[in-house]
Structures are given as C-alpha cells and as structure tokens.
C-alpha cells in the first residue's frame, strides 16, 4: 500500500484532511509528505504508522510541543534514544496519574449508582 491521497489516508486513519495538513505543517511528521507530479500528497505505510502514533500520543494528552520534540528526536536519528525514552516515560507517568484520577471518579459514580439501585430495589420490594 503506497501512495494514498490525503482523502484516502484520512479515511483510513479516521482523521480529517485538515488534521493531516496540520500535523504536517506543525512539524509532527517525520518527513514532508511526498507529492505526486500533480502536487497531491502521497502517504505511504510508514507515514500512516507514524500518524497513528501521533494520534495515540495526542489522545493520551501529550502536549503538541512534546509530540513535536519527539518527532524531531526521531528525525535526528540514532544517538538520542535516552532523551526519547525519558520523554515517553514522563508521558506514561502523566497518563497513569490521569488514569488513577479517572478510576477514582468512576468509583464515586459506581458508589452513587449502587445507592440508587439499592433504593429502587427497596422500593420495589415494598410495593
């Protein structure tokens, strides 16, 4: 699979064409997306894999500046793996903190649901 247009790539990735253009313009991709002779973008499999990773990082709350930094480090090539790893570890810790917070909130919601379900159960038994 090579040479997808922006419309095909956006359809496959579930992202808008505007998002793909933004990722490219803002330095979040590993390379400028090649263009056909008519000037249309031509995404290949490595482009799509990278965009999926960028989407994952963004969906888990990584700030654009950190995604941009990570992309820059990868573009630089070998020799900066420690910095890449540190960036990913820091993001992982942030995601774990958020997950713990959401889990605690979910526990509170579950507790409230239990109260109402119990109350309704008692009402049904007394009817």
Protein Blocks (a to p, Z undefined) as FASTA:
>chain_A
ZZiafklmmmmnopafklmmmmmmnopafbdcdddfkopacddfklmmmmmmmmmmmmno
pafklmmmmmmmmmnoghilmmmmmmmmmmmmmmmmmmmmmmmmmmmmmmmmmmmmmmmm
mmmmmZZ
